[in-house]
Amino acid sequence: MPGATVPLGIPYPLPTDPVNVPADVQALAEKVDALYTSIAATESAILQPPTCLVTAPLQTTTSGTLAPVSFNNVVYDNAGFSDLISHPTYLVAPAAGRYLFHGTAAWAPNGNDQRIVQVNTTTQGEVFRTQTTNAAGNGITLTVSSVWTLAAGEQIFLQSQQTSPFSIDLLLAMFFITRVS
């Protein structure tokens, strides 16, 4: 069966080929199957990029200590970023690429002083941070977002800190990451 379409290479018999319908149909079916599998994989990578969202329970933050947030709930993870049993304080990039991060931390009301939320990686250190310098007794919610290039297997942390004279409850935290390229 020497005939094949030019753009996709789908095989077809030539008029001079001996008649072998089962073999011809099998060759056509295998080529169509391979093309569909390839298209489906490409579409999945485009329409469903590696994405993860984890959340954290109430936890106490000690004054003056920049510490990783400990997560306990995977809302969504289609690529294996999270293993909250083995490592509840970080996510792992499943493949090299550029990733969008979005982290949020909300503290209980207490006195004045500073609150910080930042994203760190094992190889690059601090990626991005946001902070407030005067909490003025109200509850504070901080959000940090950035796009960063990660290596496959790189660990990503959401960290929080507060500088009041005593411990403050971190009421909730969530961390979202998705590959953008």
ABEGO torsion letter per residue (X at the ends): XABBBAAAGBBBBBAABBBBAAAAAAAAAAAAAAAAAAAAAAAAAAABBBBBBBBBBBBBBBBGBBBBBBBABBABBAAGABBAAABAABBBBABBEBBBBBBBBBBBBBBBEBBBBBBBBAAAEBABBBBBABAGGBBBBBBBBBBBBBBBGBBBBBBBBBABABBBBBABBBBBBBBAX
